[in-house]
Amino acid sequence: MVNRIILILAIYAITLLSGCTTLKRFRSLTESGTNDTLADIDLFGFRLSQAKTWERGKSLWDLSADAQSQFVKILNSRFPDNDMFLNSLSFEYFKSPEEVSTDDYSNRDLRMIFSVSRKRNYSEKDPVSGIDITAADRIEYLKISLKLLDSCVMFTGWNMYSTEYGSIDIADISFSRTLDINASATLSAKQDNAGGAVSAGGNSSVSRKEDQAIKQRYLKLNGRLNRTKIEIEEEGTREIDLTGNIMADVSLGYNTFPETLTRIGGLKDSLGGFNTPDELFLEHSLVFIPAIEDIKDTIYAVLEMDFVYRNVVGGSKTFPEWDDRVKYYEGRVKKSIPLFTARDYVPDFYCIGSVNEDKTRDLIKVKTSAGIIYELKFKTYSEAAAFYAWLMDFLVKNESPGKILKIEGQTVEFRGNDLTYRQIIDDKGFSVKSYYY
């Protein structure tokens, strides 16, 4: 009997000591549930910019060994100062024509900032979910996805090429505890009609020492990307809540078609006066723009977030998590969001013309000697405005309807006829306009 009591106390002591470790993720876990209202996500901000084009020039280090030797001698004679000579070694001196690419308006760099939030009404039970929200709650897992709804645009790349992991120290302490157990019992017995007593006792000491030096590796940031969808994944750990902002830099691309832009040079002389048409010249450049038949005012995407919410049912008063009684909730947030507008992705080209009552437009065109007609489109507003000022000056000075405007043998037309001042004298809407909208 005595041995049994001692054994029971010893087992209880060992169990007590074993239960005091701080290495546990939680004290107890109740049945998990589902709730979509505990967290939310929004696209906090975005910035769409033109993709960078790199036009690398040639330097000393791109030359052959013999050429480098000769070039160093030339630099030494041109830059006798030591500092100037050393700096000149890294100069870019000329560009190779084949390395200069045409302007590409079909690729864009997009910076997005996702803002993740969670409920924080600690004072009372949440009226919607019926859950007691505590300060110890946190979002433990996130998977965010953004899916494009329009087939005209696609993802082509982003700034994250490897999974990012984090590491935390779980424990680095020495923990010891000693428990003394005393047990005694008295037994009475009869023997040959004579009374007697037998006593028994025992002392036991149980101790435990725990040296902890444990780290945990967790998924700080991971991602996947295809042509229509981007996914971002995060994992929380002890005292690390996943609320906050997440920034992603991605590249977008469109199906393209070529467009020809025109620049008209030689408009003014050295004194600032307008030149004659004979002194003007045309320059054409090829650019690639999004192949979009109908320009949409807004490009939309579907923003979705799957999350795991760690709700502390008991033990929220302490900062360590190992003594918490928790319940996990899975949830999902899904919404359609505007990604960017037409003015963000449509090239900002300009033309000259007027708008009719039915909202159609008549633009200035140029007819070549071969009979090919094309609309006059300018890359910038300043180029279009400069030619418009020259044009109005020329037309006012040449009011004769028989006077035809030709630039390098190409005839300028408007509404199917040679452009004259009488065509636009009563047209108050004749001006520089944006080409696409």
matplotlib code that plots the C-alpha trace (Angstrom):
import matplotlib.pyplot as plt

x = [0.0, 2.8, 4.7, 1.5, 1.1, 4.7, 4.5, 1.3, 2.9, 6.1, 4.1, 2.1, 5.3, 6.9, 3.8, 3.7, 7.3, 6.8, 3.8, 5.7, 7.9, 7.7, 8.3, 4.6, 2.8, -0.3, -1.7, -4.8, -6.6, -10.3, -12.2, -11.4, -14.1, -14.7, -15.2, -14.6, -15.1, -12.0, -9.6, -9.7, -7.4, -7.3, -5.0, -3.7, -2.0, -0.3, 2.0, 2.1, 5.2, 6.9, 9.3, 12.9, 14.9, 18.7, 20.9, 24.4, 27.3, 30.8, 33.6, 37.3, 36.6, 34.6, 37.6, 40.2, 43.6, 45.4, 42.7, 42.7, 46.4, 46.1, 43.1, 44.9, 47.7, 45.1, 43.4, 46.7, 47.5, 44.0, 43.8, 47.2, 45.8, 45.8, 42.2, 40.8, 42.7, 41.3, 37.8, 38.0, 38.6, 34.9, 33.4, 31.0, 32.2, 29.9, 26.7, 26.3, 23.3, 22.0, 21.7, 19.3, 15.8, 12.6, 10.2, 8.0, 4.7, 3.4, 5.4, 4.8, 6.2, 3.5, 4.1, 1.3, 0.9, -1.5, -2.9, -3.9, -6.0, -7.8, -10.5, -9.4, -12.6, -11.3, -13.9, -16.8, -17.8, -17.9, -21.5, -21.0, -18.8, -19.8, -16.1, -14.2, -11.4, -8.3, -5.1, -3.3, -5.0, -3.1, -3.2, -1.0, -1.2, -1.9, -2.3, -3.0, -3.9, -4.5, -6.1, -6.4, -9.9, -8.9, -7.1, -5.4, -2.9, -0.7, 2.0, 5.5, 7.7, 8.3, 11.0, 10.9, 12.8, 13.4, 11.5, 12.3, 12.6, 12.8, 14.3, 13.5, 14.9, 12.3, 14.3, 17.7, 17.3, 18.1, 15.0, 15.2, 12.7, 13.0, 10.0, 10.3, 7.8, 7.1, 4.7, 4.0, 1.4, 0.5, -0.9, -2.5, -2.5, -3.5, -1.2, -2.0, -4.6, -2.0, -2.3, 0.5, 1.3, 3.5, 4.7, 6.2, 7.4, 9.4, 11.1, 11.5, 13.0, 12.2, 14.1, 14.3, 16.7, 15.9, 18.5, 16.9, 18.6, 16.0, 15.3, 12.3, 12.4, 9.2, 8.0, 8.4, 7.4, 6.8, 5.2, 4.0, 3.3, 1.7, 0.3, -3.0, -2.4, 0.1, 0.1, 1.9, 2.2, 3.2, 3.5, 3.4, 4.9, 5.3, 4.1, 4.4, 1.1, 0.7, -1.3, 0.4, 1.5, 3.0, 4.7, 5.1, 6.8, 5.6, 5.9, 2.9, 2.8, 0.2, -0.4, 1.1, 0.9, 3.3, 2.4, 4.3, 4.9, 6.0, 8.1, 8.3, 11.6, 13.0, 9.9, 11.9, 15.0, 17.9, 16.1, 12.9, 10.8, 8.8, 10.5, 8.9, 7.5, 10.6, 12.8, 10.7, 11.5, 9.8, 11.1, 9.3, 9.7, 8.3, 6.7, 4.7, 1.5, -1.1, -3.3, -6.6, -9.6, -11.8, -10.0, -11.6, -11.9, -10.7, -8.9, -10.2, -8.8, -10.0, -8.2, -8.5, -7.1, -7.2, -6.1, -5.9, -6.8, -5.5, -8.0, -6.9, -9.8, -7.8, -4.4, -4.5, -3.3, 0.3, 2.7, 4.1, 1.9, 2.7, 0.1, -2.8, -5.9, -6.6, -9.0, -8.2, -10.5, -10.1, -11.5, -11.6, -11.9, -12.7, -13.4, -13.2, -10.9, -9.9, -6.3, -5.6, -7.4, -7.0, -4.9, -2.4, -1.8, -2.8, 0.1, -0.2, 0.1, -1.3, -2.8, -4.3, -8.0, -11.5, -14.5, -17.8, -21.3, -21.5, -18.3, -16.3, -13.0, -11.4, -7.7, -4.9, -3.5, -0.5, -0.6, 2.7, 3.7, 2.8, -0.8, -0.5, -2.4, -1.6, -2.7, -0.3, 0.5, 3.0, 4.8, 4.5, 2.2, 5.0, 5.8, 2.2, 1.7, 4.9, 3.6, 0.1, 1.6, 3.6, 0.6, -1.7, 0.9, 1.3, -2.4, -3.2, -0.5, -1.6, -5.4, -5.6, -7.6, -5.3, -2.2, -1.3, 0.8, 3.5, 6.3, 9.1, 6.8, 4.0, 0.6, -1.2, -4.9, -8.0, -11.4, -10.4, -9.1, -5.9, -5.6, -6.3, -7.2, -10.8, -11.4, -10.8, -11.5, -15.0, -13.9, -13.4, -12.6, -9.6, -6.7, -4.2, -6.0, -5.1, -5.1, -6.7, -9.1]
y = [0.0, 2.4, 1.6, 2.3, 5.7, 6.6, 5.5, 7.5, 10.7, 10.1, 9.8, 12.9, 14.8, 13.7, 14.7, 18.1, 18.8, 17.6, 19.9, 23.0, 23.2, 26.4, 24.5, 23.9, 25.9, 26.1, 24.5, 23.1, 23.2, 23.2, 22.2, 24.5, 26.6, 28.7, 32.5, 34.9, 38.2, 38.0, 39.5, 41.7, 42.7, 45.7, 46.9, 49.9, 51.5, 50.8, 52.5, 51.7, 52.9, 52.2, 49.3, 50.4, 49.9, 49.5, 51.0, 50.1, 51.9, 50.6, 51.1, 50.4, 46.9, 45.8, 46.2, 43.6, 43.5, 45.4, 48.0, 48.5, 49.2, 51.8, 53.3, 53.6, 55.6, 58.0, 58.5, 59.1, 61.9, 63.4, 63.1, 63.7, 64.2, 60.9, 61.1, 62.1, 59.3, 56.7, 58.0, 58.0, 54.2, 53.6, 56.1, 54.9, 56.4, 55.2, 53.2, 50.3, 51.0, 47.5, 47.8, 50.8, 49.4, 51.0, 52.4, 49.7, 50.8, 47.2, 46.4, 48.0, 47.7, 47.5, 48.1, 46.9, 47.3, 44.8, 45.9, 43.0, 43.9, 42.0, 42.7, 44.3, 45.0, 43.6, 45.1, 42.7, 39.7, 40.4, 40.9, 39.4, 36.4, 35.8, 35.3, 36.9, 38.8, 39.2, 41.1, 37.8, 36.8, 36.8, 35.8, 32.7, 32.0, 34.0, 33.1, 36.1, 35.8, 38.4, 37.2, 39.3, 39.3, 40.8, 38.6, 41.7, 41.9, 39.3, 38.9, 38.5, 38.6, 39.9, 40.9, 37.7, 34.7, 32.7, 31.8, 34.0, 32.2, 33.6, 32.1, 32.7, 31.5, 29.4, 28.9, 29.5, 29.0, 26.6, 25.4, 23.2, 22.2, 19.8, 18.2, 16.3, 13.6, 12.3, 9.4, 7.4, 4.8, 2.9, -0.6, -2.5, -6.3, -9.1, -11.9, -14.6, -12.3, -9.6, -6.1, -4.4, -1.7, -1.6, 1.7, 2.4, 5.5, 6.8, 10.0, 10.7, 13.6, 14.3, 16.9, 18.1, 20.4, 21.6, 23.3, 24.7, 26.1, 25.6, 27.6, 27.6, 28.3, 29.6, 30.7, 34.4, 35.0, 32.7, 33.3, 31.8, 33.5, 32.6, 34.6, 35.5, 35.1, 35.9, 34.2, 35.3, 33.1, 34.0, 32.0, 33.5, 32.1, 33.0, 36.6, 37.4, 38.7, 38.8, 42.0, 44.9, 45.8, 43.5, 45.1, 43.3, 44.5, 42.7, 43.2, 43.3, 42.7, 43.2, 41.7, 44.3, 45.8, 48.4, 52.1, 54.8, 58.2, 61.3, 64.2, 67.3, 69.2, 72.5, 74.5, 77.6, 79.3, 80.4, 83.7, 81.9, 82.7, 80.1, 78.4, 77.7, 74.2, 73.5, 73.6, 71.2, 67.5, 64.4, 61.8, 58.5, 56.1, 52.7, 51.9, 49.0, 49.6, 47.3, 45.6, 46.6, 47.0, 48.7, 50.8, 50.0, 52.7, 50.4, 47.0, 44.9, 42.0, 39.5, 39.9, 36.8, 35.9, 32.6, 32.9, 31.0, 33.0, 32.0, 32.9, 32.7, 31.2, 31.2, 32.5, 35.8, 37.8, 36.4, 37.3, 33.8, 31.6, 28.2, 28.5, 29.6, 27.6, 28.4, 27.8, 28.1, 29.7, 29.4, 32.2, 33.6, 37.1, 37.6, 40.9, 42.5, 45.6, 48.2, 47.6, 50.6, 52.9, 53.6, 56.6, 54.4, 52.0, 53.7, 55.6, 59.3, 60.2, 63.4, 64.5, 67.6, 67.8, 68.4, 66.6, 66.3, 66.4, 62.6, 62.4, 61.2, 62.9, 64.3, 64.3, 65.7, 63.1, 62.9, 61.5, 60.2, 60.4, 56.7, 57.4, 56.0, 57.9, 57.9, 59.9, 62.3, 61.2, 62.8, 61.2, 64.2, 67.1, 69.6, 68.2, 68.4, 71.9, 73.1, 71.9, 73.3, 76.7, 76.5, 75.2, 78.0, 80.6, 79.1, 78.7, 82.3, 83.6, 81.4, 81.8, 80.9, 77.6, 76.6, 76.7, 73.1, 72.3, 69.7, 68.6, 66.6, 65.8, 64.6, 66.4, 67.4, 66.6, 67.2, 65.6, 64.1, 67.4, 69.3, 71.3, 75.0, 77.8, 78.0, 74.5, 75.4, 79.1, 78.4, 75.2, 76.3, 72.7, 72.4, 71.9, 69.5, 66.4, 63.2, 60.4, 57.6, 59.3]
z = [0.0, 0.9, -2.3, -4.2, -2.7, -3.3, -6.9, -7.6, -6.1, -8.1, -11.3, -10.5, -9.8, -13.1, -15.0, -13.3, -14.2, -17.8, -18.3, -17.3, -20.5, -22.6, -25.9, -26.5, -29.2, -27.0, -23.9, -25.5, -28.8, -29.2, -32.3, -35.2, -37.1, -40.1, -40.2, -43.0, -41.0, -38.8, -41.4, -44.5, -47.3, -49.7, -52.4, -50.5, -53.5, -56.8, -59.2, -62.9, -64.8, -68.1, -68.1, -68.0, -71.2, -70.9, -73.6, -72.5, -74.1, -74.8, -72.3, -72.2, -70.8, -73.8, -76.1, -77.0, -75.2, -78.0, -78.3, -74.5, -74.6, -77.3, -75.6, -72.3, -74.0, -75.5, -72.1, -70.5, -72.9, -72.6, -68.8, -67.3, -63.8, -61.9, -60.6, -63.9, -65.6, -63.2, -63.6, -67.4, -67.4, -66.6, -69.0, -71.7, -74.9, -77.7, -78.2, -80.6, -82.9, -82.6, -78.9, -79.1, -79.1, -80.3, -77.7, -76.2, -74.7, -74.2, -71.1, -67.7, -64.2, -61.5, -57.8, -55.6, -51.8, -50.2, -46.8, -44.4, -41.3, -38.6, -36.1, -32.8, -30.8, -27.6, -25.2, -25.9, -28.0, -31.7, -32.7, -36.2, -35.4, -31.8, -31.0, -28.0, -29.7, -27.5, -27.8, -28.0, -31.2, -34.5, -38.1, -38.4, -42.1, -45.3, -49.0, -51.2, -54.9, -57.5, -60.8, -63.9, -65.5, -68.9, -71.4, -73.0, -70.2, -68.5, -65.9, -67.3, -64.2, -60.7, -58.2, -56.1, -57.4, -54.2, -51.1, -48.1, -44.7, -41.2, -38.1, -34.5, -31.2, -29.4, -26.2, -24.7, -21.0, -18.2, -16.3, -13.2, -10.5, -7.5, -5.8, -2.4, -1.7, 1.8, 2.4, 5.5, 6.6, 9.8, 9.8, 12.7, 13.1, 15.4, 16.3, 19.0, 20.5, 21.0, 19.4, 17.6, 15.1, 12.0, 10.5, 7.1, 5.3, 2.4, 1.1, -2.6, -4.5, -8.2, -10.1, -13.7, -15.5, -19.0, -21.3, -24.4, -27.4, -30.2, -33.3, -35.6, -39.3, -40.8, -44.2, -44.3, -47.9, -50.8, -54.2, -57.4, -60.8, -64.1, -66.9, -65.2, -61.5, -58.7, -55.3, -52.2, -49.1, -45.5, -42.3, -38.8, -35.6, -31.9, -31.3, -35.1, -36.4, -40.2, -40.3, -42.2, -45.7, -48.3, -51.4, -54.7, -57.9, -61.0, -64.7, -67.1, -70.8, -73.6, -77.0, -79.3, -82.7, -84.2, -84.5, -86.5, -84.9, -86.7, -85.7, -87.8, -87.5, -88.8, -87.8, -86.7, -87.8, -85.6, -84.7, -83.6, -86.8, -88.6, -91.6, -95.0, -95.8, -97.9, -94.8, -92.8, -92.6, -91.3, -88.9, -88.3, -85.4, -84.8, -81.4, -80.0, -78.2, -76.5, -79.1, -77.6, -79.9, -77.4, -74.7, -71.3, -68.8, -66.0, -65.8, -63.0, -61.0, -58.4, -55.0, -52.8, -49.4, -47.5, -43.8, -40.6, -37.5, -34.1, -31.4, -27.8, -25.7, -22.4, -21.3, -23.2, -20.2, -20.5, -23.4, -23.9, -26.1, -24.7, -21.9, -24.3, -24.9, -28.6, -31.4, -35.1, -37.6, -41.4, -43.5, -47.0, -48.4, -52.1, -53.9, -57.3, -57.4, -60.0, -60.9, -63.1, -65.6, -69.3, -68.7, -66.8, -69.6, -72.9, -74.6, -74.3, -78.0, -79.6, -82.9, -84.5, -85.6, -84.5, -83.0, -84.8, -83.1, -83.2, -81.2, -84.2, -85.0, -88.1, -87.9, -90.1, -92.4, -94.7, -98.2, -99.7, -103.3, -103.6, -102.5, -99.0, -96.4, -92.7, -89.7, -88.2, -84.6, -82.3, -79.4, -77.0, -76.6, -77.1, -80.5, -81.6, -80.2, -82.0, -85.3, -84.6, -84.0, -87.2, -89.1, -88.0, -88.9, -92.4, -93.1, -92.1, -94.3, -97.2, -97.4, -101.0, -101.4, -104.2, -101.9, -101.1, -98.1, -98.8, -96.5, -98.2, -101.1, -98.9, -99.0, -95.7, -95.9, -93.7, -94.2, -97.5, -99.1, -99.2, -96.0, -96.3, -93.9, -95.2, -94.0, -90.3, -90.1, -88.6, -86.8, -83.2, -82.1, -84.4, -82.0, -80.4, -79.0, -77.3, -79.9, -77.9, -75.6]

ax = plt.figure().add_subplot(projection="3d")
ax.plot(x, y, z, "-o")
ax.set_aspect("equal")
plt.show()
